[in-house]
Amino acid sequence: MTVPLAQRIAGAPISWGVCEVPGWGHQLPAPLVLRQMREAGLVATEFGPEGFLPDATPDKAATLAAHGLRAVGQFVPVVLHDPGHDPLPEVEAAVTALAAAGAGTVVVAAATGADGYDARPVLDAAGWGRLLANLDRVRATASAAGLTAALHPHVGTMIESGEETERVLEGSGIDLCLDTGHLLIGGGDPVAVAARRPDRVAHVHLKDVRLDLAAKVRAGVMTYTAAVAEGMYVPLGAGDVDIAAVVRLLEGSGYGGWYVLEQDTVLTAAPGSPGGADPLDDVRACVAYLLSLDGAPGRAHAPAEA
């Protein structure tokens, strides 16, 4: 039996400005972020970047449990196209920690090998071949540990656009992490993917974006980081992504996985200090919007059973 949508809403530290990119704004401490996740009604979270949670595998799940949260996955940017780099050790380390914490998904992005998401090289045919082959190796590694691997199209990575996402789905057996914001920014159509490829969607990152800023990133006249700082990501229902259509299509197709709320944010100061915004307000707005689609406000506080 499918767990109700309201019990499948998870968070991600990036909504609180916690990011793996060096220099990405003010970084909030884990206790504050995790406490606010529960205050927003979230029941689960992704791990966040290295250093956000304790390094020791048993301590990750224990830290989340102490805040009434469970683990659902981890975003793992890894180089997949370089002939001199084997991505499996990084993936195996993430899979081990996730499996120990009871999480079900390792979310892989095809990293460029450089810091940040403001530029990327162009792959040739050989590079594409290596990338697709490595995605299948990643899939097999996760599957052997009882987890699902999902490829996350992401601005500033080797898989960014709708066309590149389709090439992955055609050329590899890996499932998809449907990120509604990154796919739109990269020129894809998240509604079309949800309609045509629901069988390949294993995990969902829900984002809403301002198309005016997304277009500037796509055209190369504004960097991704600058657009995020400018407010490209907005609460669900306040931007130009048809979130309701995506959720309706996925739920109608039998999707029973997690909806991870992600509103990428760059903080300039701690909440409560001069110039410091409180991310909790936007996360609460996202939860309320998603619950309105389910027609069951308040149920996100129930324990997750997925």
N, C-alpha and C positions, 0 to 999 in steps of 0.2 A: 504494500500500500504506500502510495506516495505521501511523504511528509508535507503538510500544508506549506505553502509559500512563506507564510509569516514566520515559520520556524526554520527557514533556510536563508536568513539574511545575516551575512557576515560583514566584518569590517576589514580595513587594511590600514596600517600605520601611515601610508602616504596621505590619507585624508587629514592627518594631523601634521603634515609637512615632513614626516620622517622618510628619508630617501637615501639610497646608496650613492647618489652622485655627490662627489666632493663639492663643498661650498653651496649646497642646496639649502640656503636659508637657516633659520633658527631651528635646532633640533630639540624636540621635547623629550623628556625622560619617559621610559616605559611605564612606570607606575601611574603617571598622570594619564597617559593615552589609554591604557587598559581600563582604568577606572571610568574614564569618560565613555568608552565603548559600552560598558554595562549601563551607564546612565542613559545612553541613547537607546537602550533596549536591544543591543546586539548580543547574540549568544555565542559567537565564534569569530575568529580572525585568521588572517594569514600571518605568517611569522614576522614579516618585515625584513629589512636588510640586516646583514651581518652586524652584530654588536647591539642590536635593539633588544633582543632577548639574551639570556645567559648562553655562553658557548656550549656548556655541557648538555648533551642531548636530554637526559632525564629532567634537567632543570627548566628546559623550555616549557614542557607540558605542565610541570608543577607551578611555574609562574603564571601561566594562563589559568590553570584551575583555581589558583588562589584568588583570581579576580572573577571567577564564575564564567570563564570562557573556555572554548575548546579550539583546537587547531583544525583548519580546513585545507591549508596548502601553503606554498611558498613561491614567490616570484624569483626565478633563478636565471639571470642573464648570463649566457655562456656562448663562447665563440664556437661556431659550428662549421665555418667555411674554410678555415685555415689548415692547410695540410700539415703544418708543424705543431698543431695543438689537438690534443685528445680531450674532448669535453666530458668523457664519462667519469673521471674521478670527481669532478665538481658535482655532477648529477648524482653520483652514488652517495656522496656525503649528504646531500640534501635529502635524498630518498630515505637514507637510514634514520635521520632525525625526524622526518615526517612520519615514517612508519611507527617509530617509537612513541610519537605523540598522538597516534590514532588518526592522523590526517589522511586524506584520500588522493590528493592531487599534487603533482609537481608541475608548476607553471613555468615553462621554458620560453625565453626570448632569445632570438638569434643576434647576440651582441656583435658589435663591430670590432671590439678589441680596444676601443678608445673610451675615455671617460665621457659621460654625458650623452645626450641625445640630440645634439645640434647639427651633426653632420654624419654622413655615412658614405662608404665607398660603393662602387657598382660591381656586382658580381658578374663574372664571365661564366661560360657553360661549365667549366671544370669546377668552379666555386659552387655553383648550384648543385652539381652532382654530389659534391662532398657534403653540402648542407643537408640535402634530402636524405642521403645515406645515414648521416649522423642523427637525424631526427628519428629514423627507424631504430637506430641503436639505443637512443634515449628511451623510446617507447618500450623496447624490450627490457631494458634495465629496470624501468619503473614497474612494468608488469610482473617481472620476476619477484618483486618485493610486495606485490599485491596492491600497487598504486596505479593511478592513471597519469600518463604524461599528456600535457596539453600545450600546444604551441600558442604563444601570445603575440599576435601582430602588434608592433609597438613602434611609434614614431622614433626615428633615429636608429633603428636596428635594420638588419638585412631583410626582414620581412615586415613591411610597413603598409603597403597598399592593398586594396582589394584584389588587384590582379596577382600580386605576389602571394596573397593568402590562398587564392584559388590554385595557384601553381603548387603550393604545399599540399593542399587537399588532394590534388590529382596525382602528385608524385610521391607521396608518403602516406603511411598508414596512421600517422599520429593524429590524435584528436585536437580540437580547437578550444582555446580559451577565447570566447567571444567578448572582446573589450569594445563596448559600444562607442566610446570616445576616441580611442586610438584609431579604430578602423575608419571612422568618419574623417578624422583629421588627415589620415593617409590617403583619402580619396575613395574609400570603400563605402559600402552601404550595409550597415548592420541589420537593417530590417530584411534586406534581400538575403543575407546570409542565414538569418533565423528562419526564413521561409524556405530556402532551397536546401540548406545543409543542417537541419536540426539533429540528424543522426550523428553528426560529427562534433556537436557541441557538448563538451564534457564539463565545462566550468564557465562561469560568466562574471565578468567585471562590468558593473553598471556605472557608466559615467554619462553626464550630459555636458555639452560644450556649446560655446558661442561660435557659430559658423563664421562670423566676420573675422575673428582672430584665427580660427582654424585655417581659413583660406590664406591668410598671410603666412602661416607656417608652411602650408603646402606650396605656396608660390616662392618660398625662400626669402621673403622680405622681412621676416621676423623669426628669431630662433624659437625653438620649442620652450626653452627655459624662460625667455622673456614673455612669451605668451601666457605661460602658466602664472607667472608673477603678475601679469596684467589682468588675470581673472578669466582665462579661457574656460576653465572648468567651473560649472555652476551647479547648484542643487538639482536633483532629478526633477524634471518637469519645467525647469526654468530656462532651458536651452533649446537647441535645434535638433536634438536626437529624439526620434519617436520611441521613447522608452516603453510606453504603454503597448505599442505594436510589437516590439521585440518580446516583451514578457508574455503577451497574449499568444504569440506564435509558438514560443518555446513551451509554455504550459500546455497549450493545445496539442503539441506533438508528443507529450509525455515526459518532458524534461523534469527530472527530480533532483537536480543538483543544487549547488549553492549560488546565490546572488551576492557577490562581494561588492559592497558599496565603496567606490573609489572616486574621490574628488581631489585630484592632484593639487597640492597647495604649496606655496612657498611662504613661510612665515618670516616676518622681519623681527619679531620679538615674542616673548612669552605672553600667553593670554593674561589679561589683567594689567600688564605694564603699558606704558605709553606707546601707542602704535601697534599693540599686540591684539590681533583678532582671535576670537575663540572658535576653533573649528567645530566644537560641539554643536553650535547652532545650525550649521549647514548639514551635519550628519543627521541631526534630529529631523530636519526638513526632508532629507532623502528617505529616511525610514518611514515617515508619515506618508510620503508620496507613494512609496512602494506598497505599503499596507492598504492605501486607498484603492489600489488596483486589485487587491485580493478581497476587498470588502469586509475585512475582519480586523479593525483597529485594535491594537493592544496585544495581539497574540505573539508578537515577536519576543515577549518576555518569557514565553514558555521554554522549557529545556529542549534543546535540539535532539532529535532522535535519528537523524539521517546518518 
